[in-house]
Amino acid sequence: MRIATLGPSGSNHELIAKRYLQMRGSGEGSIELFSQFEDVFQALMAGQVSHVLQCTAHAMHCDCVGRYMHRAYPVDTFIAGSKPLALLAQRTIAQPTQIALQPATRYYTDLTGDMEIIEAPTIVAVAEGLLRGHFEAGICAQEVLAQAPEQLRLVQPLGPALDTWVMFATTPLSAASPLRLEAQG
């Protein structure tokens, strides 16, 4: 099994792909990371990978389902938790005026007020921006705090996001699959 999914390394897509291989693929297989889902699905269409893993919370999910209908078929679905997330801030800034986030995380905590929202392509990009001091605050993996405890502080732990994930392949499931609910008659 060769799974393609969204990177970069350290992303939740990579984490869940690794879990999938351990639990459903007997640890066998490989994972290829791409920077955008268009390239991921193109690799599937070209036969460069056997499967695509996508979180249904990703902004591109509905576009991919529509664009690749009748060519990329959902063959498995499951629920999995992300790395524990948190709202982190720079220690030197008592009241941040901006927050960086990946758009899917926008409602994970109350962001009402006068904070400027800076959208980042991934949670990993938020973490990198925080560590470089580019962002005053951000939603990312809580483990980032351990990388720079003298620089960052915990504002609010958010816990893991519990998401629905879909595995795609180029061959559809048989009508007899227990994953398919088909109308009879």
Secondary structure, DSSP 8 states (H G I E B T S, - for coil): -EEEEE-STT-HHHHHHHHHHHHHSTT--EEEEESSHHHHHHHHHTTS-SEEEEETTSTTHHHHHHHTTTTSEEEEEEEEE-S-EEEEEETT-SS-SEEEE-GGGTTSS---SS-EEEE-SSHHHHHHHHHTT--SEEEEETTHHHH-TTTEEEEEEEE--EEEEEEEESS---TT-TT------
